[in-house]
């Protein structure tokens, strides 16, 4: 048994059962709907369908990162048991939660001078964050110690590729990620922007592609181009989707056809509330191990 706890935020966008199966501890992000605080608890409070229906009906939705106090309570639960902690946060390109976790670490270091607390900025989001956690859990289970695992995470986190598209630009416009004019034109021309996560962990529109079918083709092409070993890629592939399961299943089918050495089936997860508040419905995101993001 390892003498440390591996932990992340609910914004890894896998499922509670998946995290429990991989012995990964977690904290919930928060979000607000019309001023009422809700937990980003894998859809228990509001299922994705309920959340997007409320947003489309005009509900004001805002996200709220985990506080330093919440991190302190979470970390201390394990430190008090004599366990070290390695916690991985949502990308600093999207949220300030990493700073809160570091503040908690620094305060607790004085109280628990003999314990180790590592806080890692994943520079990842949604199930790309989850894909990183899957690899870290595997290395931990293979016997890697906390110091080596923290160093491995810092060295390799840039190798998680994130490529995604959206067929509904409503909430990208509302959140200011795409201009109103671009959103209007995009809707008329059926443009599905293809986006990625940059080396600094922020989101960026890379290409503006007409029609969803072509966007799906482009995401698979990017995986051929960037995955470890190209078409011989033998790692895992995760997909996140926001109420567009059929689109995600089509991407998964294409990937499984293109990469015959893939490690198992593509795993598809729902996009959680924190990320979903910003994307709305219609987003499909594909994650795999590949070339270092630089």
C-alpha positions as CSV (number, residue, x, y, z in Angstrom):
1,X,0.0,0.0,0.0
2,X,1.3,3.5,-0.9
3,X,2.0,5.8,2.0
4,X,0.3,8.7,0.2
5,X,-3.0,9.8,-1.2
6,X,-3.5,10.7,-4.9
7,X,-6.2,13.4,-5.3
8,X,-7.8,15.6,-7.9
9,X,-10.8,17.9,-8.5
10,X,-14.2,16.8,-9.8
11,X,-13.3,18.7,-12.9
12,X,-11.4,15.7,-14.1
13,X,-14.8,14.9,-15.6
14,X,-14.8,11.1,-15.2
15,X,-17.3,9.5,-12.8
16,X,-17.4,9.0,-9.0
17,X,-17.3,5.3,-9.6
18,X,-14.2,5.6,-11.9
19,X,-12.3,7.6,-9.3
20,X,-13.2,5.2,-6.5
21,X,-12.2,2.2,-8.7
22,X,-8.8,3.9,-9.2
23,X,-8.4,4.9,-5.5
24,X,-8.3,8.6,-6.4
25,X,-9.7,11.0,-3.8
26,X,-11.4,14.2,-5.0
27,X,-13.0,17.5,-4.1
28,X,-16.1,19.1,-5.7
29,X,-16.0,22.4,-7.5
30,X,-19.0,24.6,-7.1
31,X,-21.2,26.5,-9.5
32,X,-24.1,28.9,-9.2
33,X,-27.5,28.7,-11.0
34,X,-29.5,31.9,-10.6
35,X,-27.5,32.6,-7.4
36,X,-28.0,29.2,-5.8
37,X,-24.7,27.3,-5.1
38,X,-24.6,23.8,-6.5
39,X,-21.9,21.1,-6.3
40,X,-20.2,19.9,-9.4
41,X,-20.8,16.4,-8.2
42,X,-20.8,14.3,-11.4
43,X,-24.4,15.3,-12.2
44,X,-26.0,14.3,-8.9
45,X,-27.3,17.8,-8.2
46,X,-28.2,18.6,-11.8
47,X,-27.8,16.1,-14.5
48,X,-26.2,17.5,-17.7
49,X,-29.6,17.5,-19.4
50,X,-31.1,19.4,-16.5
51,X,-28.2,21.9,-16.4
52,X,-28.3,22.7,-20.1
53,X,-32.1,23.0,-20.2
54,X,-32.0,25.5,-17.4
55,X,-29.1,27.4,-19.1
56,X,-30.9,27.5,-22.4
57,X,-34.1,28.7,-20.6
58,X,-32.0,31.7,-19.4
59,X,-30.7,30.7,-16.0
60,X,-27.5,32.6,-15.1
61,X,-24.7,30.1,-14.5
62,X,-21.3,30.9,-13.0
63,X,-18.5,28.7,-11.7
64,X,-16.7,28.9,-8.4
65,X,-13.3,27.4,-7.6
66,X,-12.4,25.4,-4.5
67,X,-11.4,27.6,-1.6
68,X,-8.2,27.4,0.3
69,X,-10.2,26.4,3.4
70,X,-11.8,23.5,1.5
71,X,-8.4,22.3,0.4
72,X,-7.1,22.5,3.9
73,X,-9.9,20.4,5.2
74,X,-9.4,17.8,2.4
75,X,-5.7,17.6,2.8
76,X,-5.7,17.5,6.6
77,X,-8.1,14.5,6.5
78,X,-5.2,12.4,5.2
79,X,-2.2,14.2,6.8
80,X,-3.7,13.5,10.2
81,X,-3.7,9.8,9.4
82,X,0.1,10.0,8.7
83,X,-0.3,10.0,4.9
84,X,1.4,12.3,2.4
85,X,-0.7,14.0,-0.3
86,X,-0.3,14.5,-4.0
87,X,-3.1,16.7,-5.4
88,X,-3.5,17.6,-9.0
89,X,-5.7,20.7,-9.9
90,X,-7.6,21.9,-12.9
91,X,-5.5,23.9,-15.3
92,X,-4.4,27.4,-14.3
93,X,-5.3,28.5,-17.8
94,X,-8.9,28.0,-16.8
95,X,-9.1,28.4,-13.1
96,X,-7.3,29.9,-10.1
97,X,-7.9,26.8,-8.0
98,X,-4.2,25.9,-8.1
99,X,-3.3,29.0,-6.1
100,X,-5.9,28.1,-3.5
101,X,-4.4,24.6,-3.2
102,X,-0.9,26.0,-2.8
103,X,-2.1,28.4,-0.1
104,X,-3.6,25.4,1.8
105,X,-0.4,23.4,1.3
106,X,1.7,26.2,2.7
107,X,-0.4,26.7,5.8
108,X,-0.6,23.0,6.6
109,X,3.2,22.5,6.0
110,X,3.7,24.3,9.3
111,X,1.4,22.1,11.2
112,X,2.6,18.9,9.6
113,X,6.3,19.4,9.1
114,X,7.0,15.7,8.6
115,X,4.4,15.2,5.9
116,X,4.8,15.8,2.2
117,X,2.1,17.8,0.2
118,X,2.6,18.2,-3.5
119,X,0.2,20.3,-5.6
120,X,0.5,19.9,-9.4
121,X,-1.1,22.1,-12.0
122,X,-2.4,19.6,-14.5
123,X,-2.5,22.2,-17.4
124,X,-5.4,20.0,-18.5
125,X,-9.2,20.0,-18.3
126,X,-12.2,17.7,-18.4
127,X,-11.4,14.1,-19.2
128,X,-7.9,15.2,-20.4
129,X,-7.3,15.9,-16.7
130,X,-8.9,12.5,-16.1
131,X,-6.5,10.8,-18.5
132,X,-3.5,12.3,-16.7
133,X,-5.0,10.9,-13.4
134,X,-5.4,7.5,-14.9
135,X,-1.7,7.3,-15.8
136,X,-0.7,8.6,-12.4
137,X,-2.8,6.0,-10.6
138,X,-1.2,3.3,-12.7
139,X,2.3,4.4,-11.8
140,X,1.4,4.7,-8.2
141,X,-0.1,1.1,-8.3
142,X,3.2,-0.1,-9.9
143,X,5.1,1.1,-6.9
144,X,6.2,4.6,-7.7
145,X,6.8,6.8,-4.7
146,X,5.3,10.2,-4.2
147,X,8.5,12.2,-5.0
148,X,9.0,10.4,-8.2
149,X,5.4,10.5,-9.2
150,X,5.2,14.3,-8.6
151,X,8.3,14.7,-10.8
152,X,6.8,12.4,-13.5
153,X,3.6,14.5,-13.5
154,X,5.5,17.7,-14.0
155,X,7.6,16.2,-16.7
156,X,4.8,14.5,-18.7
157,X,1.6,16.5,-18.2
158,X,2.2,18.5,-21.5
159,X,1.9,15.2,-23.4
160,X,-1.8,15.0,-22.9
161,X,-3.4,16.2,-26.1
162,X,-6.9,17.9,-26.0
163,X,-8.8,18.4,-29.3
164,X,-12.4,19.3,-29.3
165,X,-15.2,20.9,-31.4
166,X,-18.6,22.4,-30.7
167,X,-21.7,22.4,-32.8
168,X,-23.5,25.0,-30.6
169,X,-21.6,28.2,-30.0
170,X,-24.3,29.8,-27.8
171,X,-22.3,29.6,-24.6
172,X,-18.9,30.2,-26.1
173,X,-20.4,33.6,-27.2
174,X,-22.1,34.2,-23.9
175,X,-18.8,33.6,-22.1
176,X,-16.8,35.8,-24.4
177,X,-14.7,33.1,-25.9
178,X,-16.2,33.8,-29.3
179,X,-17.5,37.2,-30.5
180,X,-21.2,37.7,-31.1
181,X,-20.5,38.4,-34.7
182,X,-18.4,35.3,-35.1
183,X,-21.1,33.3,-33.4
184,X,-23.8,34.6,-35.7
185,X,-21.8,33.9,-38.8
186,X,-20.7,30.5,-37.4
187,X,-24.4,29.5,-36.9
188,X,-25.4,30.5,-40.4
189,X,-22.4,28.8,-42.0
190,X,-22.6,25.7,-39.7
191,X,-19.1,26.3,-38.5
192,X,-17.7,24.0,-35.8
193,X,-14.6,25.5,-34.4
194,X,-11.9,23.0,-33.6
195,X,-10.0,24.0,-30.4
196,X,-7.2,22.7,-28.2
197,X,-5.6,23.3,-24.9
198,X,-2.4,25.4,-25.3
199,X,0.9,24.8,-23.4
200,X,-0.2,27.3,-20.7
201,X,-3.4,25.4,-20.1
202,X,-5.7,27.9,-21.8
203,X,-8.2,27.2,-24.6
204,X,-7.7,28.3,-28.2
205,X,-9.6,28.1,-31.4
206,X,-7.2,26.5,-33.9
207,X,-9.4,26.1,-37.0
208,X,-12.9,27.1,-38.1
209,X,-14.4,24.2,-40.0
210,X,-17.8,24.1,-41.8
211,X,-20.0,21.2,-40.8
212,X,-19.8,18.8,-37.9
213,X,-18.8,15.9,-40.1
214,X,-15.7,17.7,-41.2
215,X,-14.9,18.7,-37.7
216,X,-15.0,15.0,-36.6
217,X,-12.7,14.2,-39.5
218,X,-10.3,16.9,-38.4
219,X,-10.1,15.7,-34.8
220,X,-9.2,12.2,-36.0
221,X,-6.6,13.6,-38.4
222,X,-5.1,15.6,-35.5
223,X,-4.8,12.4,-33.4
224,X,-3.1,10.6,-36.3
225,X,-0.7,13.5,-36.5
226,X,0.1,14.0,-32.8
227,X,-0.5,10.6,-31.0
228,X,2.4,8.6,-29.8
229,X,3.3,6.3,-32.6
230,X,0.8,7.8,-35.0
231,X,-1.7,5.1,-36.2
232,X,0.2,2.6,-34.0
233,X,-0.8,4.5,-30.9
234,X,-1.3,2.0,-28.1
235,X,-2.4,4.2,-25.2
236,X,-5.7,5.2,-23.8
237,X,-8.2,7.5,-25.4
238,X,-10.9,9.4,-23.4
239,X,-13.8,11.5,-24.8
240,X,-15.9,14.0,-23.0
241,X,-19.3,15.1,-24.4
242,X,-22.0,17.6,-23.4
243,X,-25.4,16.1,-24.3
244,X,-24.3,14.9,-27.8
245,X,-23.5,11.3,-27.1
246,X,-24.2,10.2,-30.7
247,X,-21.5,12.6,-31.9
248,X,-19.1,11.3,-29.3
249,X,-19.8,7.7,-30.3
250,X,-19.1,8.5,-33.9
251,X,-15.7,10.0,-33.0
252,X,-15.0,7.0,-30.8
253,X,-15.9,4.6,-33.7
254,X,-13.6,6.4,-36.1
255,X,-10.8,6.4,-33.6
256,X,-11.1,2.7,-32.9
257,X,-11.1,2.0,-36.6
258,X,-8.0,4.2,-37.2
259,X,-6.0,3.0,-34.2
260,X,-6.1,-0.8,-34.1
261,X,-3.6,-1.0,-31.2
262,X,-5.5,1.3,-28.9
263,X,-5.5,0.2,-25.3
264,X,-9.1,-1.0,-25.0
265,X,-12.2,0.9,-26.1
266,X,-12.5,4.6,-26.2
267,X,-14.0,5.7,-22.8
268,X,-16.8,8.3,-23.1
269,X,-17.7,10.6,-20.1
270,X,-20.1,13.4,-19.7
271,X,-18.7,16.9,-19.4
272,X,-19.2,18.1,-15.8
273,X,-20.9,21.2,-14.7
274,X,-17.8,23.5,-14.2
275,X,-16.7,23.0,-17.8
276,X,-20.2,22.6,-19.1
277,X,-21.3,26.0,-17.9
278,X,-18.8,27.4,-20.4
279,X,-19.3,25.1,-23.3
280,X,-23.0,24.4,-23.1
281,X,-24.4,21.4,-25.1
282,X,-22.9,20.2,-28.3
283,X,-19.2,19.8,-27.4
284,X,-17.1,16.7,-28.1
285,X,-13.5,16.6,-26.7
286,X,-10.9,13.9,-27.5
287,X,-7.9,13.2,-25.3
288,X,-4.9,11.1,-25.9
289,X,-1.1,10.9,-25.1
290,X,1.0,12.5,-27.8
291,X,3.6,15.0,-28.7
292,X,4.6,17.5,-26.0
293,X,2.6,20.7,-26.2
294,X,5.1,23.5,-26.7
